[in-house]
Amino acid sequence: MFKIKKKRVLTVAVAMLLVVSVILTGCSSNQPAAPAKVMKTSFNAGAEPKTLDPAVSTGVPETHIETALFEGLTRIGEGEKVMPGIAESWTQSADGMVITFKLRDAKWSNGDAITADDFKYSWLRALAPETASEYSYQLYYIKGAEDYNAKKGTADAVGIKVVDPKTLEVTLAAPTPYFIALTAFHTLYPVNKKVVEANKDWSLKAETFVSSGPFKMQEWKHNDQVVVVKNENYWDAKSVKLSEVTFKLIEDNKAALTAFESGQLDALEHIPIEDIERLKAAKILKIAPYIGTSYYRFNVTKKPFNDVKVRKALTLAINRQMLIDKVVKGGQLPAYAFTPPGMVDVEAGKDFRKVGGDYIKEDVAAAKALLAEAGYPDGKNWPADVTILYNTKSDNKLLAEAIQNMWKTNLGIDIQLHNEEWAVYLENQKKLNYNISRAAWIGDYADAMTFMDMFVTGGGNNQTGWSNAEYDKQIKDVANKSGDQKVRIPAMHAAEKVLMDEMPIMPIYFYTLPWVIKDNVKGVFYSSLGPIDYKFATVE
C-alpha cells in the first residue's frame, strides 16, 4: 500500500519549486513561512467501543482505535511482518524459553518515560483475576501466568523480570514461536500505572486518556466519534504525517456508506450487502485478505443444544455457498471447519486448513435424521423460544434471516431473531444469555493457535459452555508445551477434530474484507489480522 517513491518525487519537486520561488522573489525576511500541510482523515470503526482499556477490550472496533493510540513492544507491518515497536531489539535464549527485550527511549503521550516496569505492571494487571480480562489467556505463555490468573500462584512467580528501566526479561512456560508477534497484540499493550491507579475511569474520556502510540486521544464523543491527533511524544513521531484521524462510530452500515459517498467519511469496512455489486462495478470496492471465521455459537448449557445431534443437524442443514453467493457476496469461502486458510502447517509452504481438510459435509437428509433421533422429527416438539442473537447490523440480520429460512425449509423448525447493540450483545454472550449467537473470530497472530485455544474449558472467549477433556489435553498439555511444530501442529489438528465432532459452534464462512477508501488517502496498512493502521498514512 505504501507509495514512498511517489511521495519522495513529489517532495523533491515541491522543494525545487520553493528554491525557484526564493530566487524570483529575493530573500525578503518579511515573507511569512508557508504553514505545514494539515492532513486529516476519517474511518468508520463501526460501533461505540465497550472500552478502550487494552487489558479488557475484545472487539474489532476497539482494536482499530487502539492501534492508533497504543504501541506494544512490537508492531505488525505490511506483510504481517513483526517490526520493532517500543522494543528496539530483542534476543532469545537457545532453548527459546527466555526473551530479553531492549526498550528504546520512548514516552507516554503525557511526556512520562515508558519503562520496563510499565510492561510488567500492565501484563500483571491483565492477568490479575480482579481485572477479569477475557484475553488474559494470551499471557499464559509466560511462566506462572496461568496459575496467577487462576489464583493458584502469585504475581511474584510470573516470569516477567525488570532487569533495568530499559530491559525486560520474559521467561516462557514453554517455547512459543509466535510470542514475539503476540507482543503487538492489544492485551499486551502497556498502560500508565500512575494514570490507571489515579482514576478507575481513565480510559473513558480524552482528558484522562494516556497512551503510547503514534496518536493520542483528543475527543471521545460517545456513540458518535473518537478523534485522535498526532502524538508529539511518540518515539517515531517523524514518521507520522497525519495530523488527525476521526474514528466514526456508525453502527448502521448503510448510514456509514451514505456518509462515505457524500464525502463525510474517508473509509469504512462492513459494506452493506446490497451495495457490494454496485461498488464492484464502479471499481470502488477493495477486497482485502482477512484471517477470520464467521460462525454461530450454540449455548450447550441450554436445551435443545445440550444434544450434539441437534447441533450437528443445524450445522449440516445450511448451504454455505448459497449464503455467500446470495447474501454476503464478498468472495468469502465456505467454512467446513473452524480454522481459516492462512496458517502454516508442519511443512514449509503447507497450509493448516488445506492439510486439515473439511469436517463438515452439508446433507439435509442426514440433518433431518439426526434431528429426528434427538426427538424433533420434521421439527415436531421443537421449543418455541429458540432465538438467534446478533449484534445490530443489516448484514447480520440478512444472514440470520437466510439461515432461519434454511432451517425452516430443511428441518421444519422455527427460529426467532433478536438483535442488540454491540456492548449489550457482548455482555449477553459472556453470560451465556442466549440460545444461538452470531459470532466472528479474527486471528490475533499468524498461527492456528489463535483459533484453537479459544475453546479450552473456561476460556474467556469460549462463551458456549462447552468443555472437553481431550480438547484441553491437545491444546494445553501438548501444543502449548512444545515449541516443536511437528508436535504442536498435529495436536491442534487433533483438537480441531474434537471441536468439529462435538460442534459447539457452527462455522459458516471464512472472511474476506470488502472495504472502501478515498483515492487520496495513501499508506494505510490493513492487516489481514484485523486492525487498520494509520501510522504511515498521508492525504494527497
N, C-alpha and C positions, 0 to 999 in steps of 0.2 A: 503493500500500500504506500510506503514512503516514496516520495519523488524528490529525493535530496538533490540530485544533479540539476533538475529543472529549477529548483529553488536557488541553487548556487549561481546558475547562469543569470537568473533574474536579479539576484543581489549584485552581481558584478555589473550588469547593465545599468542598474539604478545608480551604483557608485560612480560609473563613468559619466552619467548624465549630470550628477551633482558636481563633479570636477569641472565639466564644461560650463555649468551654470556659474560657478565661482569665477572662472576666467572671464566670462562675459560681463558679470555684474561687478567685478572688483572684489576686494576683500573688506568691504564695509563692515565694521564691527557692530553697527546698529541693526543688522538684519536679524530677525528673530529665528531661533533654531526651529527646524521642522519638528513637529510633535511626532513621537513614536506612534506607529500604527496600533490602534486598539483592535484586537481580534477577539470576537465573541462568537460563540456558537451555542446550540441547544440540542438536547436529546431527550426523548421521552422514556423515562425509566419504567413507567407503566403502572405504578401503584404507590400509595403512601407507604414508606418503609415502616415496618413494625418497630425497628430500632436501627440506629447506625453505630451502635456499640459493637465492634467486630467480634468480641468474645461470644456474643449471644445472637447475632444476626444469622439468618438461614436462607433468605430468598435471593433470587437473581436480581430483582430490582435494587436491593440493598448493595449487592456486590458491584453493580455499575457505579454507584456513587462512591462507595468505599475505595474503589480502585483509583479514583481521582484524589481522595482525601488522605489515603494511607499508603505506606510502603513497608514491606517486611524486610527481612534480611536479604531476600532476593526478589526479583520482579520477572514476570514472564513477558518475553518479547516476541516479535514475529517468528513464525515457525515453531511456536511454543518453546523457544529457547530460554533456558534459565539464565538470567542476567544478574550481575551484582546489583544489590539494592543498597540498603543501609550497611550491609556487609560488603566491604570492598574485595574480600578474598576469603577462602576457607581451605582447610586441609582435613584429610580424613585418615584415620589410622589404617594400617594394613588389613586388619580384620573387619573394617567397616563399622566398628562399634562406637568410635569416638570421633566427633566432628568438631573442629575448632574454627569459629568464625571470628575474623578480624573486622571490627567496625570502623567505618570512616568517621571523620568529624562532621557529624550530622546534627541538625537541630529540629526541635519541635516547631510548630507554627507560631508558638508564643516566644520563641527565642531560646528556650531551655535546651541544654545539651542532651542528646539521646545517647544513653549508655547501655552497657550490657545488663545492668541492673534493671533497666526498663523492660527488657525482653524476659528476664527471669520473673519479674513481678507479673507481667502480662500473661505469660504462659501458665504460671501457677494460679492466677486469677481465673483463667478459662477452665482450669482443671478443678478448682475448688467446688465441692459439692453444692455449696450455697449459691454459686453462680448459675447452676442449672443450665449449662451450655449444652445444646443438642449436638454440638460438634466437638465436645470435649474428647471424643474418641480419636480425633485427628492428632492428638498429642500422646496417645497411648504407646506410640513407637518409642517414646523416651522411657528409660529405665525408671521404674517405680511410679510412673504417671497413672496407670490404671488403678493401682492399689490406692493411691491418694484420692482419686476421684470416687472410688467405691468405699471410702472410709476404712480401708484396711491397712493403710500406710500413712506416713506423714509427708508433709511438704519437703522436709529436710532430706528425705530419702529419694526424692525425684532427681534424676540425673541431669540437672541444669546447674552449671557452676560458673560463677563470675570470677574469672582469673584476674582481671583488672578492668577498669571502666571501658576499655575498647576490645576486650577479649571475652567471648562467650564459648564455653566448652559444653557440648551436649553428649551425654552417654546414652546410647540406644539400648533398648531391651533385646534387640536382635538386629542384624544388618538389614537396612531398609533402603533399597536402591533409589527410591523416589523421595526420601526425606528432605533433601536439599530443595527440590522443586516445591515441596509442600510448605516450605517457609515463606513462599509467596502467597499462600492462601490466607483468607481474611481472619480465621480464628487465631492465626499465629502473628497477626499484626501487633505491634507494641501500642500500648496506651500510656498516657502520662499519669503516673501514680499520684502526684500532688493534686492534679486536676480531678481525677476519679474519686479520690478519698475526700476531697473538699466538698463534693456535690454529687449525690447519687443520680441526679438528673442531668449530669454534664453533657450527655450526648443528645439531648432533645432540643437544644436551641443553639443558634450560631454564636451567641455571646459567650457561651462557656465551652464551645467545642474546640478542642486542641488535637491536631493530627500531625502525621509525619510525612505526608506525600507531596506531590507536585502542586496541589491546590489546597486551599483552606476554605472553610465554610464562611460565607458572608451572610446568607439568609436561609432560613428554613420556614417557609410559609406552608404550614401543614395542610395536606390534601391539595396543594397547588404546585409548589416547586421548591427545589433546593438549588441555591445559587452558590457556586464555588468560584474563587478567584485565585490567581497565581499566588503561590506561597513563596514570598521573597526569602524565607529562611530555609527552603528546601535545598539540599546539598547540590543538586543538579539544576538549579533554577535557570541557568543559562540555556538549557535545552528546552525550557518551557516557553513557547511563543504565544499561546493563548492567554488573554487577559482574564477571560471569564467563560465558564460553562454553566448553562442553566439546565438542570435536570427537571423536566416537567413530570408531573405525577398524574397523568391522564390515564385512568383505568379503562376507559372506553376506547377500543381500538379504532372505531370509525371516527370518533371525535379527534383522535390523535392524527389520523391520516388527513382529515379535513384541515387541521392546523398546519400540517406539512405542506399540503397543496396550496394553501392560501398564504404561504410564506411566513407563518408564525412559528414554525418549528423546522429545524435543520435535518433531523434524523430520527428514525424510530424503527423498532423491531415489532414483531407481532402484527403483521399486516392483516387487515380483515380478509377473510377467505374470499368474499365476493369481489374483492378488488385485485386479487393476485393476477388473474389472466390479463386484465386491462393494463396493469403496471408492467407485466412482462412484455406485452405487445408494444408498449411505449418505450421499452428499453430503460425503464427507471428502476425496476426491481433488481436487487442483488440477492444472490443466494450463496450464503457462506457455509463452510463446514461447521458442524455443531455436534460435539460428542455428548449425546444425550438420548434419553428414552422417555417417551410418553407412555404412561401406564395407568391402570386403575388399581387402587388398593382394596382389598377385602378386609373387613373387620372380623377376624376369625374368632373373636370372643362372643359374637352375636349369631344367633340362628338366622337364616339357614347356612351362614358362611363358615360355621364351625365344621361343616361337612366338606371334605375335599372334593367329593363328587359334584357338589353344586358349583364350587369354584372352577373346576375343570369344565363343566358343562357350559358355563357362561363364557369361558375363555375360548372354547372350540367353536362357539356358535356365531362368531362375528367374522366378517370378511374385511381383513385389514387393507388389502389393495383397493377395494372399493371405497373404503373410508378415505384413503389417500387421494384417489382419483376424483371422487365426487364431493368430498368435504374439505379436507385440509389443503390439498392442491399445491404443496410446496416442494414436490420432488422427494418427499420422505421415503424411507424404506420400511416395508412391513417388518414388525418385530416378532420373530418366532422364538425369541429368548430374551433375556434381560440386558446383558452387557452389549453395548453397541459396537460397531466396527471402529477401528482407530486405535486399538490397544495391542501392544506387541505380545507375541507368544514366545515359546521357548526358542524356536529357531529364528534367526535374524531374517527379517522380511516377511515372516508369517504373522497373520492377524488372529488375535484371540477369538474373535467371533467366527471367522471362517474355519478355524481348527475345531472350535466347539460345535459348530453346526446348529441345526434347528432342533428345538424341543417341542414345538407346538405344530400340530397338523390340523388345520381347520377341517371340521367334519360335523355337519349339522345332525346327521343320523346318530353318530356316536354321542354327540352332546345331548340329544333327546333321550337316548338310552340311559346315560348317566343321571340325568335329571329324574327319570322315572325310578331308577334304583334308589335315589335319595328320597323318594316319596312324593314327587311332584310330576306325575305323568301328564304330559301336554299342558303343564302349568297348573293343574288342579292342586288345591290346598296351598298354593303359593301365598306367602304373607302379603297383606295389602299395604303395609307401611314401608316397604323397601325403597330406599331413595339413593340416587347418585348425588353426592355433594361435589360442587365445583366452585372455584373462585370466579367472581363476576367478570366475564369477558365473553363477547359474542361468539368467538371461535370455540370456546369451551362448551358453550350452550349448544352450538350446532353439532359438535362431536357427540355430546351426551344424547341429543335427540336422535341422531343416526344410530347410535348403539342401542338406545331404548327401543327403537323401531325394529332393529335386527333381532333383539331378544324377544320381542312380542311376536314377530313373524315366525321366527325359527323355533322358539321354545314355548310360546303361548303364555309368557309371564308378563305382568305389568310392573313397570318400574316408575317411580316418581322422580322428579328432578328438583334440586334445591340449590340455589346459588347464594354465596355470601361474599362480602368484601374481604380483601386479602388477609388482614390481621385476624379477623374472626375465623375465617377458613383455616388458617394455620393453627390457631388455638384448638379448634374442634378436632382436627386431625391428631394433634398431640394428645388430646384427652380421649381419643377413640370414641368420639361422639359422632359416629356416622355408621352407615352400612357399607356403602361403596363410595370411594372418594377418588376424584380426579387427582392425578399426581404426575410429576415430571422430575427427572433427575439429570442434572448436567454434571459431567465429570469435574472433579476438583483438581486432578492431576492426571497425567497421561499413563495410567496403569490400571488394569482391570480391578484392582483392589478398591478403587474409588467407587465402584458399583457394588462389589461383593461384600464389603464389610458393613454395609447398611443394615443387613437383616440378621445380625447376630442377636442373641437373646438380650433384650433390654437396650438395644442400640437406640441412640437418641433420634435417629431418623427412620427407624423401623416402622413404627406407627401403624402396625397391623395387628398386634397382639400375638403374632406367630413366634414360635420358639422351636428349635430343632437341635438336638444334641450333636448329631453328625455334622450338620452345617457349622455349628460353633467349633467343633473339633477341626474341621478342614481349614477354617479361616483363622481361628485364634491359636490353635496348637500346632498347626503345620505351616500354613502360608505366612503367617505373621511372625514366625520364629525362625525363618530362614531367609538368607539373602541370596540363595541359590535359585535361579529361575527354573531350573529343572525340578526343583522341589515345590516351590510356591505356586507356579502357574498350573501344574496338574491338580494341585489341591484346590485352586479356585475353580477349575473346570468341574471337579467333583462336587464342590459346594453349589455351583450353579445348577447341576443336575438335580440335586436335592431340592433346591428352591423351585425349579420348574415341575418336579414331581408333586410337590406339596401345593404349589400355586396360591400362595397368599396374595399374590399380585397377578395382574393380567397385562402383560406387555401389549402395546398397540402398534406403535411405530417408532423408528429411530429418526431423530430430528435432522432437519436442515435448518438454516436460519434465513428466512426471507426478510430483507430489510431494505430501507431506502435512506439515502443521504444526499444532500445538496452537492452538486458538482464542485463547488468552490471550497468545500471543506476537505482538506488533504491530510494525509499522515495519520489517520485514525487506525488503531490496531484493534480488530475484533477477534478476540481469542476464540478458538473452537471449544474452549472450556467455559465460555460464557461471558466474562466481563468485557466491556468496551473500555479502551484506554486512550485518553486524550493527551497523554504526556507530550508526545511529539507532534501533535496536530497543529495545523495552520489554517487560516482562512484567506483565500486569494481575492 
